[in-house]
């Protein structure tokens, strides 16, 4: 892809990443945890109603 910034042209070839089915796990402050980065995203689910100084809003 050919791009330009402030009059200088350059080629940009974006890197493609293939997802792996690897689980990450470890211990943090004595608690064991696991994470699988290939699981579905949770964005938009579980919105919590919150209040800050009388203003109500939703947060993930």
PyMOL commands that set and color helices and strands:
alter all, ss='L'
color gray80, all
select strands_A, chain A and resi 2-5+8-11+23-28+31-36+48-52+55-59
alter strands_A, ss='S'
color yellow, strands_A
deselect
rebuild
show_as cartoon
